């Protein structure tokens, strides 16, 4: 029995890790287009500073998956207490916003509390993200933070984003909102309060740990971009720039919108191609800025809803320990989302870097350009799945089609679901169990 897995990110490698112990499987080929496996869990280095594609951390309500990740990292792992803040008018507000309202200016406190207590939207059914925010938090919290921040990160109006993105957010008790407005900071999302992170090497250390535990039957092929996939009778033929691979089972973790265009039969199916082309996603630019001073304190990530600042979030890499710190300096990682052909996409790397530095001045994290020691900027096409109002029907059509083809889909962009690392690993475990039943 031979298995081919398209893509070489966390979803592909964790799936191979779970499948490899089945004696009926003789060979597993993992095909990665880049020269290094890892996907969105890759890490990069600039002047001794290692950084990820956004602020990845290891946490989960799922104790089994959490155990797998922590055990894989072993001693190269360190526990941290989460300290995230929302920057509002140069004030540090604890995340989540509604749990620390007393840090706001008094006029904003009054607006948020009054609109929460006297909420005309709470008895309506929410069918999109904006309606959910209004129904759950009232217009004060929505308009002060939730709406501008989500418009900024998604680059898409919340009125056209499916409610499934946010419906898991708990309804805050009115007493908690009132207590937070009166000065009591309330810890939210307790399963995220503590997390771990590799002492050295960034989140790519987890990828390397998975690869190190793959058996000889698993081969990871890099520089193996797939350009055509064909089903021939009961097996699959995969054409890549590294050669041809044939197998009895096929799993795709590559972006499903692209997969539809290289799967030979799907290319002849107009409704599948239309559904694929209508899937929406955000790209991201990561800008690292090393500066002379530290105005962030003992905090890690900062959410910034201010539309005058280009980035929606910055992370203080030094928070993760000595392995991410240069003496006498502080290193920030800023995130800027964009979509093809928007102004951020058309801006040059130099322009985005300049706007990032200007944003650091605006929020008070540097005094001038002279505070900057060095910068680094990288772009990544696939970052966030956008759950627009047609996402569900488009993916239902695509999933039904590939199920009939006997092809399995896996991973954040393989299934076009906004999954964190723990959810991806659990998805891989569940799919591994299903495939082994189907053998």
Helices and strands as residue ranges (DSSP letters): E 2-6, H 10-19, E 27-31, G 39-41, E 43-46, E 49-52, H 63-73, E 78-81, E 85-88, E 91-94, G 97-99, G 101-103, H 106-117, H 129-141, I 142-146, H 147-154, G 158-160, G 163-165, H 174-181, G 190-192, E 194-197, H 204-212, E 218-221, E 226-232, E 235-240, E 243-247, E 249-252, H 256-262, G 266-268, H 270-277, E 280-291, E 301-304, E 313-316, G 317-320, G 322-324, E 330-338, H 343-346, H 349-362, G 369-371, E 372-386, H 391-404, E 408-409, H 421-438
